[in-house]
């Protein structure tokens, strides 16, 4: 549970654990650590002072020059120092949100940089911080993505990421992605998702209710399986070379840390994992702060 020195809240704070969970108030430090290792982490106990995703996003800092990747209709950052990057311009985002029945009121007035293929290489500004929410798992080549983000950051800049936890979202029935698969995608310079990823995403995913997953109700993995497989195959047949957006990667907090460490050892990751805030009970995402070396 050792963490590097950082200006950001610890991800394992005994006083925060007690404050967040009054039933643990009487535990001394030794007993509390033992309890957390034994059962607390699997129960999703919150052992840090950040109360919610908005509080995590606030760590970026109001004065930071920041880029948000993929704000769509729910940007996390705002203010004069914020820039937005997306695959569609504002009109395109409005049209897409409308077609999906989503509220368009919060779509940014300006998307400062647009790349239909999500190429961050077209961004010319430099930033103190980059933030993405449920974006990193969509990257066909994760290594390329990390390197492109690092190129946008000043020395010591941070990449703030919100990542769905495979165990508590629709990825539940898919295994965590191994480092080997991430490296393979990079060696292939992948710019499109594999057919396997599309089929898995369409046919082998679960419901997306975090509370049900935490309660052990993951749904029926075989429900409409054949029909979903056929629909996925038909989608691939009709797509041609068009980009189909699905999850390329599935992560848990532990597997995410392992993949990043492996990539760093291979010289493929320009970031240190400065903070990792695990998924807490009845939620379906974890948060991480990556510091550019």
ChimeraX attribute file (.defattr): number of C-alpha atoms within 10 A of each C-alpha:
attribute: neighborCount
match mode: 1-to-1
recipient: residues
	/A:1	7
	/A:2	7
	/A:3	12
	/A:4	10
	/A:5	10
	/A:6	10
	/A:7	8
	/A:8	13
	/A:9	15
	/A:10	22
	/A:11	20
	/A:12	20
	/A:13	15
	/A:14	22
	/A:15	15
	/A:16	16
	/A:17	21
	/A:18	21
	/A:19	16
	/A:20	17
	/A:21	13
	/A:22	9
	/A:23	9
	/A:24	15
	/A:25	14
	/A:26	10
	/A:27	14
	/A:28	11
	/A:29	12
	/A:30	9
	/A:31	12
	/A:32	19
	/A:33	16
	/A:34	12
	/A:35	14
	/A:36	19
	/A:37	11
	/A:38	11
	/A:39	11
	/A:40	16
	/A:41	16
	/A:42	13
	/A:43	14
	/A:44	16
	/A:45	18
	/A:46	25
	/A:47	24
	/A:48	20
	/A:49	19
	/A:50	19
	/A:51	10
	/A:52	10
	/A:53	14
	/A:54	11
	/A:55	11
	/A:56	20
	/A:57	19
	/A:58	12
	/A:59	15
	/A:60	21
	/A:61	12
	/A:62	14
	/A:63	11
	/A:64	17
	/A:65	20
	/A:66	29
	/A:67	29
	/A:68	22
	/A:69	25
	/A:70	22
	/A:71	23
	/A:72	24
	/A:73	19
	/A:74	15
	/A:75	16
	/A:76	17
	/A:77	21
	/A:78	14
	/A:79	11
	/A:80	10
	/A:81	13
	/A:82	18
	/A:83	21
	/A:84	24
	/A:85	24
	/A:86	22
	/A:87	19
	/A:88	20
	/A:89	20
	/A:90	19
	/A:91	13
	/A:92	12
	/A:93	20
	/A:94	21
	/A:95	14
	/A:96	16
	/A:97	16
	/A:98	13
	/A:99	9
	/A:100	9
	/A:101	9
	/A:102	13
	/A:103	12
	/A:104	16
	/A:105	10
	/A:106	12
	/A:107	18
	/A:108	20
	/A:109	11
	/A:110	12
	/A:111	21
	/A:112	15
	/A:113	20
	/A:114	19
	/A:115	15
	/A:116	10
	/A:117	12
	/A:118	18
	/A:119	17
	/A:120	20
	/A:121	13
	/A:122	12
	/A:123	17
	/A:124	10
	/A:125	12
	/A:126	17
	/A:127	22
	/A:128	19
	/A:129	27
	/A:130	27
	/A:131	23
	/A:132	21
	/A:133	22
	/A:134	16
	/A:135	16
	/A:136	20
	/A:137	18
	/A:138	15
	/A:139	22
	/A:140	24
	/A:141	25
	/A:142	22
	/A:143	21
	/A:144	20
	/A:145	19
	/A:146	20
	/A:147	17
	/A:148	17
	/A:149	26
	/A:150	26
	/A:151	19
	/A:152	22
	/A:153	22
	/A:154	15
	/A:155	13
	/A:156	15
	/A:157	22
	/A:158	27
	/A:159	27
	/A:160	22
	/A:161	22
	/A:162	21
	/A:163	23
	/A:164	26
	/A:165	26
	/A:166	22
	/A:167	22
	/A:168	28
	/A:169	24
	/A:170	21
	/A:171	23
	/A:172	21
	/A:173	18
	/A:174	17
	/A:175	13
	/A:176	18
	/A:177	17
	/A:178	16
	/A:179	16
	/A:180	12
	/A:181	14
	/A:182	18
	/A:183	19
	/A:184	12
	/A:185	21
	/A:186	18
	/A:187	11
	/A:188	9
	/A:189	14
	/A:190	15
	/A:191	16
	/A:192	19
	/A:193	19
	/A:194	15
	/A:195	13
	/A:196	11
	/A:197	19
	/A:198	21
	/A:199	20
	/A:200	20
	/A:201	21
	/A:202	19
	/A:203	22
	/A:204	21
	/A:205	21
	/A:206	22
	/A:207	17
	/A:208	15
	/A:209	16
	/A:210	21
	/A:211	16
	/A:212	15
	/A:213	22
	/A:214	20
	/A:215	11
	/A:216	10
	/A:217	12
	/A:218	22
	/A:219	14
	/A:220	12
	/A:221	14
	/A:222	12
	/A:223	12
	/A:224	11
	/A:225	15
	/A:226	11
	/A:227	11
	/A:228	18
	/A:229	18
	/A:230	14
	/A:231	15
	/A:232	19
	/A:233	17
	/A:234	11
	/A:235	15
	/A:236	17
	/A:237	10
	/A:238	9
	/A:239	11
	/A:240	9
	/A:241	9
	/A:242	9
	/A:243	13
	/A:244	16
	/A:245	14
	/A:246	19
	/A:247	19
	/A:248	24
	/A:249	24
	/A:250	22
	/A:251	24
	/A:252	22
	/A:253	19
	/A:254	11
	/A:255	17
	/A:256	23
	/A:257	17
	/A:258	15
	/A:259	20
	/A:260	21
	/A:261	18
	/A:262	17
	/A:263	19
	/A:264	15
	/A:265	10
	/A:266	10
	/A:267	9
	/A:268	18
	/A:269	22
	/A:270	19
	/A:271	23
	/A:272	18
	/A:273	19
	/A:274	19
	/A:275	21
	/A:276	20
	/A:277	21
	/A:278	23
	/A:279	24
	/A:280	18
	/A:281	18
	/A:282	16
	/A:283	18
	/A:284	23
	/A:285	24
	/A:286	21
	/A:287	20
	/A:288	22
	/A:289	24
	/A:290	23
	/A:291	21
	/A:292	23
	/A:293	13
